[in-house]
Structures are given as structure tokens and as C-alpha cells.
Amino acid sequence: MSAADSSSGSERPIAAGKLHHVGLSVADLDAAEDFYRRATGYEVYFRTAFGPLRVTMGALPDGSRLELLERADSARGAQGLPPDEALLTRGWAHIALEVEDLDGAYERLLAAGAEAVWPPRRSPEPGISMAFAHDPEGNLIELIAQDGGR
């Protein structure tokens, strides 16, 4: 398609529905699956493998889908960095989960094996509180709650 074609009414956004799933590349699929099951209630829908890739597709209790992918020759990204430093690496920076009880959810995440990064605090977004932790591979997880959940 030429640049001229792109200005002929095709600037409308795609007719996407809700976000279908988030894919997370991990070093150890079995350990990641176990962590997300214990920490968030992640339920596996299916597992598959093709070529050098192992995949688990599952969902959190609210139906949000999370795909875990393991490839032996994958390289580390922004794992292990605090949120402000992770933003120095382009690409997806974190996954955010909305919770009703921020303090309780944060403690359960840590008890499941996550590492504390930013304890619960006010978000720059009005009316919101947040917390950050690293999963066992260093991927950032943000917990978000309306201020009534704090």
C-alpha cells in the first residue's frame, strides 16, 4: 500500500475487542507456571511445543489470559530492574493486575516467591494505589487498586 492509499479513509482503528492475552517469555516454563498458579490463581488451558518453543496458555481467575513461552536460546531483557529503570528498555515493561486488597495481594505475591520492588503506595494516577514486585525470573508485576482497596 502506498502512502497515498493510507490517507483514503483507512486511518480508522482496527475493530479489536478486548485484549486477548499477554505473552511472557520465560527461562523455565514449569517454574513460571507454578509461580503464577500459586501467586495469582493462574489456570492452564493447554500446553504445547513446536520446534524449540514450549508454550502454556492459561488464565487468571477473572478470565484474563496469560501465555508463558519458553525457548532455550532466549536472552534476558529488562528483568530485575525497578519500574523507572525498566522503562529505559523499549518493549513491554510490566504486567499490571487489578486487585481489591492491595496490601493483602502484595503479601500473597511475596509469599508465593515474588521479590519486593516497590511496596504499596499512591500512584501518580489520581485515586489509584500501586505496588511492584518481580516474579522469580525478574519480570515486573504491578498490582493496582482503587484507593478504597488500600
N, C-alpha and C positions, 0 to 999 in steps of 0.2 A: 504494500500500500504506500502510495506516495504521500508527501506532506500535504499536498493539495487535497487528497482524498480524506485525510484525517480531520479536516475542518468542515466536512459536509454533513454535519449532524451526528457524527459518531462520537462526539465528546460526552455523550450520556454515560453514566456509570454502568458497570455490569449489573445485571439483575441478580445479585447474590443475596442469599438468605442469611442466616446466622453463620458464624464461624463454625466450620465443620470439625476441625481438630487442630491441635498443635503437635508438631513432631519434634522430639528431643533426641539428638544423637548422644549416645552414652557409651562408655567403655565396657561396662559389664551389665548386660541386659537383665540377667537374673537378679542381681543385687538391686538394680534400679526398680525393677518391677516389685520386688519385695518392699523396698523403702516406700514407694508411692502407695502400695496397698496398705501398709501399716500407718503411714502418715496421713493419707487423705481418703482412704476407703476405695482406692482405685480397684476396679473390677475388670479383669481381662475378658475381651470378647473373642479374640483369636490370636494365635501365634503362627508365624510363617517364616520361611527362609528362602532366599533365592540368591544364587551366586554367593558373594561374600557377606551378604546382609541378612541379619536376623531381626525380626520385627514382632512387636507386641502392640496390638490395638486394644485400648480399653477406655473406660470412662470413670469419671468421678461420680459420687452419688447424685449430683444434680443433672447428670447426663452429658456434661462437658467431656469431650473425647480427647485423650492424650495418646499419642503414638510414640513408643520408645523404639529407637533404632540402634543396632549395634553393628559396627563394621570394624574389623580387627585393625585395619590400617588408618583409622580416623585420627585426626590431630586435635589437640586441645584448642579451645577458643578462649573466651573470657572467664573461664571458671576460676573461682576462688577470689574474685575481685569484689570489692564493695560496690554498691549501685552506682555511685558517682564515677568510679574508675571504669566500670564495665561499659559505660556509655562512650568511652574512648575507642571501643571496638565496634565497628559497624555490624549490623545484623540484629537478630533478636537478642534482647538484653536480659529478659526475665519472663517468667510466667507469673501472673497475678491471680490469686484466688480470693473471691469474696467470702467472708465469714461473718457470722453473727456475733461471736465472742472472740475478739481479737486476742486478748491475753491468754485465754484458755487454748485457742487454736495454736498460738505460738508455742506454748509449753508442750502441747501434744506433738507438734512438729519436731521440737528439740528432743523429746523423749523417744521419738522414732528414729533418731540418728542424724537429724539436721544440725548444722553448726550455726550458732547465733551470729548475725551480722549487725542488724540494727534492731534493737528491742522496740516494742510498740511505742509509737509516738504520733503526733499530729502530722498529717500530710500537708503539703503545700496546697492541695485541693481543699477548698472550704467544706467543712462538715464531714471530713474523712480522716480516719486514723490508719496507720500502716505499720508494718514490720517486715523485715527482710531476714532470710536465712539462706544458707547454702545447703543443697541436698548433698548426699555423701560424695558426689563427684564434683561438687563446687558450683553447680548451676544455681542461679539465683531464683528464689521463690519469694514473691511478695504476698503478704496477706493484707487484705483491705477490709475495713469495716466502716459503716456509717458511725458517726461519733457516739450514737446510742449503744453501740456494741463494744464500748471501751470502758 
